[in-house]
């Protein structure tokens, strides 16, 4: 007699929920009001609260997971809910300049759950005074008109460790957060193979392109190569460092 199996509807829903969650954020792309924050002339005894709006211009919802800084920021906050397609959010950091460090250049690194998992914002300025009385100041970063294409990669430095003759594939993603389409002319590399990418290629605003790079461990020790991506805006170098044991 053939056995019958009953699947609980709740179990089916759970499988669907897990599968749906796994793909959330994959093709999300964040466009920030400005990724280079020019504070201009600042006071060393003033604490600045910097707020940077952003918009999801991709095709999937996205969640911001974490903010790391090397800017000496004492606190950071961000939109905690998932940000839907074409929805806006913001991040805020509290920053106090360090007396004597002028001009200063500091970074804010935002981690997301999308293919383009990391964005870097820079804070720049010049300390011109040191008032005796501490003060605070709010600084809202206005939207910059992105008249050019602005390429952003999922990473610019990759480290791979493996055994001799082992083959690894690096999933590299590129997006365009500018208002003009980005034209990728070609991708060149020495010693690595790029899988099935039709170039030249045009990437519109908010689109995500994948070009997996296949790396074979051929020599023992540490090797370093550069992937060169030539676009109509500029040439971008991606470092790939391999350690063969």
C-alpha positions as CSV (number, residue, x, y, z in Angstrom):
1,X,0.0,0.0,0.0
2,X,1.3,3.4,-1.0
3,X,2.1,5.6,2.0
4,X,0.6,9.0,2.3
5,X,2.4,12.0,3.6
6,X,0.8,15.1,5.1
7,X,2.7,18.4,5.1
8,X,1.5,20.9,7.7
9,X,0.6,24.2,6.0
10,X,2.6,26.1,8.6
11,X,5.7,24.1,7.6
12,X,5.1,25.2,3.9
13,X,4.8,28.8,5.1
14,X,8.0,28.5,7.1
15,X,9.9,27.2,4.1
16,X,8.6,30.1,2.0
17,X,9.5,32.6,4.7
18,X,13.1,31.4,5.0
19,X,13.5,31.3,1.2
20,X,12.0,34.8,0.8
21,X,14.2,36.2,3.6
22,X,17.3,34.7,2.0
23,X,16.9,36.8,-1.2
24,X,15.9,40.1,0.5
25,X,18.3,42.9,-0.2
26,X,20.3,41.1,-2.9
27,X,19.8,43.7,-5.6
28,X,19.3,46.7,-3.3
29,X,21.5,49.8,-4.1
30,X,21.9,52.7,-1.7
31,X,22.4,56.2,-3.1
32,X,23.6,58.6,-0.4
33,X,23.0,62.4,-0.5
34,X,26.8,62.7,-0.7
35,X,29.6,60.2,0.0
36,X,32.2,62.9,0.5
37,X,31.1,65.1,3.4
38,X,32.9,68.5,3.4
39,X,32.5,70.1,6.8
40,X,34.7,73.0,5.8
41,X,36.2,75.1,8.6
42,X,35.4,73.6,12.1
43,X,36.1,74.2,15.8
44,X,38.0,71.6,17.8
45,X,35.7,72.0,20.8
46,X,32.5,71.5,18.9
47,X,30.7,68.2,18.7
48,X,29.0,67.7,15.3
49,X,26.0,65.5,14.7
50,X,26.2,64.6,11.0
51,X,23.0,63.3,9.3
52,X,23.3,61.7,5.8
53,X,20.1,60.8,4.0
54,X,20.0,57.9,1.5
55,X,17.6,56.3,-0.9
56,X,17.3,52.7,-2.1
57,X,17.4,52.9,-5.9
58,X,17.8,49.1,-6.4
59,X,15.1,46.5,-7.0
60,X,15.0,44.8,-3.6
61,X,14.4,46.0,0.0
62,X,17.6,46.4,2.1
63,X,18.6,46.4,5.8
64,X,21.5,48.3,7.2
65,X,23.3,45.9,9.6
66,X,26.2,47.9,11.1
67,X,28.2,51.1,10.9
68,X,32.0,51.1,11.6
69,X,34.0,54.3,11.8
70,X,37.6,55.4,12.1
71,X,36.5,59.0,12.6
72,X,36.5,59.0,16.4
73,X,32.7,59.1,16.3
74,X,31.2,58.5,19.8
75,X,27.9,57.2,18.5
76,X,26.1,56.2,15.3
77,X,22.5,55.6,14.5
78,X,20.6,54.6,11.4
79,X,17.3,53.5,10.0
80,X,16.6,50.1,11.6
81,X,13.7,48.9,9.5
82,X,14.0,47.4,6.1
83,X,14.2,50.1,3.5
84,X,11.9,49.4,0.5
85,X,12.5,50.2,-3.2
86,X,12.6,53.9,-3.7
87,X,12.2,54.5,0.0
88,X,14.5,56.8,2.0
89,X,16.3,56.6,5.3
90,X,19.3,58.2,7.0
91,X,22.4,57.6,9.1
92,X,23.7,59.9,11.9
93,X,27.1,60.0,13.5
94,X,28.4,62.2,16.3
95,X,31.9,63.5,15.5
96,X,34.4,65.7,17.5
97,X,37.5,66.9,15.7
98,X,40.9,66.1,17.2
99,X,42.9,69.3,17.9
100,X,46.1,69.4,15.8
101,X,44.8,67.0,13.2
102,X,44.2,69.3,10.3
103,X,43.1,68.9,7.6
104,X,41.4,65.7,8.6
105,X,40.0,62.8,6.5
106,X,37.9,60.1,8.3
107,X,35.7,57.3,7.0
108,X,32.3,55.9,7.9
109,X,31.7,52.3,6.7
110,X,28.1,51.1,6.3
111,X,27.4,47.3,6.1
112,X,24.2,46.0,4.4
113,X,22.6,42.6,3.6
114,X,22.8,43.2,-0.2
115,X,25.3,42.1,-2.9
116,X,26.8,45.6,-2.6
117,X,27.3,45.0,1.1
118,X,29.6,47.9,2.0
119,X,29.5,51.7,1.4
120,X,32.2,54.2,2.5
121,X,31.5,57.8,3.3
122,X,34.3,60.2,4.1
123,X,34.4,63.2,6.4
124,X,36.8,66.0,5.5
125,X,37.5,69.4,7.0
126,X,39.9,71.9,8.5
127,X,40.3,72.9,12.2
128,X,40.6,76.7,12.4
129,X,39.7,77.4,16.1
130,X,39.4,75.9,19.6
131,X,36.8,77.8,21.6
132,X,37.1,77.5,25.4
133,X,33.4,76.6,25.8
134,X,32.2,73.3,24.4
135,X,29.3,73.4,21.9
136,X,27.3,71.2,19.6
137,X,26.2,71.6,16.0
138,X,23.8,69.7,13.7
139,X,25.0,69.2,10.1
140,X,22.6,67.8,7.5
141,X,24.3,66.6,4.3
142,X,22.4,68.0,1.3
143,X,21.7,66.0,-1.7
144,X,24.3,66.3,-4.4
145,X,23.3,66.1,-8.1
146,X,25.0,63.0,-9.5
147,X,25.4,64.2,-13.1
148,X,28.0,61.5,-13.8
149,X,28.0,57.8,-13.4
150,X,29.3,56.7,-10.0
151,X,30.6,53.1,-9.9
152,X,30.7,51.2,-6.6
153,X,32.0,47.7,-6.1
154,X,31.2,45.0,-3.5
155,X,34.8,45.1,-2.5
156,X,38.2,46.4,-3.6
157,X,40.5,44.0,-1.7
158,X,40.1,40.3,-1.6
159,X,42.2,37.7,0.3
160,X,42.0,34.0,-0.7
161,X,43.7,31.1,1.1
162,X,43.9,27.6,-0.3
163,X,45.9,24.6,-1.4
164,X,47.9,24.2,-4.6
165,X,45.7,23.6,-7.7
166,X,42.6,24.6,-5.7
167,X,40.2,26.8,-7.7
168,X,38.2,29.6,-5.9
169,X,35.5,31.8,-7.4
170,X,35.1,35.4,-6.1
171,X,31.7,36.9,-6.7
172,X,32.4,40.6,-7.5
173,X,29.5,43.0,-8.0
174,X,29.4,46.5,-9.4
175,X,26.6,49.0,-9.3
176,X,26.0,52.6,-10.5
177,X,24.7,55.2,-8.0
178,X,25.0,58.1,-10.5
179,X,22.3,59.5,-12.7
180,X,24.2,58.8,-15.9
181,X,24.6,55.3,-17.3
182,X,28.0,53.7,-16.6
183,X,29.8,52.1,-19.6
184,X,32.2,49.2,-18.7
185,X,34.6,48.9,-21.6
186,X,36.6,45.9,-20.5
187,X,38.1,44.0,-17.6
188,X,41.7,42.8,-17.6
189,X,43.6,40.7,-15.2
190,X,46.8,38.6,-15.2
191,X,46.5,35.0,-14.1
192,X,42.8,35.0,-13.4
193,X,39.7,34.0,-15.4
194,X,36.5,36.0,-15.6
195,X,33.4,33.9,-16.0
196,X,30.8,34.5,-18.7
197,X,30.5,38.3,-18.8
198,X,29.5,40.0,-22.0
199,X,31.6,43.2,-22.4
200,X,31.3,46.1,-23.2
201,X,28.3,46.6,-20.9
202,X,26.1,49.5,-19.8
203,X,24.9,49.7,-16.2
204,X,22.0,52.0,-15.6
205,X,21.4,53.8,-12.3
206,X,20.6,51.3,-9.5
207,X,21.5,48.2,-11.6
208,X,23.8,45.5,-10.3
209,X,26.2,43.5,-12.5
210,X,28.0,40.4,-11.4
211,X,31.3,39.2,-12.9
212,X,32.7,36.2,-11.0
213,X,36.5,35.9,-11.0
214,X,37.9,32.4,-11.0
215,X,41.3,32.1,-9.2
216,X,43.5,29.0,-9.4
217,X,46.3,28.5,-6.8
218,X,49.4,27.8,-8.9
219,X,52.3,28.7,-6.7
220,X,53.0,28.3,-3.0
221,X,53.3,31.4,-0.9
222,X,51.7,34.8,-1.2
223,X,50.8,36.3,-4.6
224,X,49.2,39.6,-5.4
225,X,47.4,40.6,-8.6
226,X,45.2,43.4,-9.7
227,X,41.9,43.3,-11.6
228,X,41.6,46.4,-13.8
229,X,38.1,47.6,-14.7
230,X,38.0,50.2,-17.4
231,X,34.9,52.4,-17.5
232,X,34.0,55.6,-19.3
233,X,34.5,57.5,-16.0
234,X,37.8,56.0,-14.7
235,X,39.9,52.9,-14.3
236,X,39.3,51.0,-11.1
237,X,41.8,48.6,-9.6
238,X,40.7,45.6,-7.4
239,X,43.5,43.8,-5.4
240,X,43.4,40.0,-5.2
241,X,45.8,38.5,-2.8
242,X,46.3,34.7,-2.7
243,X,48.0,32.6,0.0
244,X,48.7,29.0,-1.2
245,X,49.7,26.5,1.5
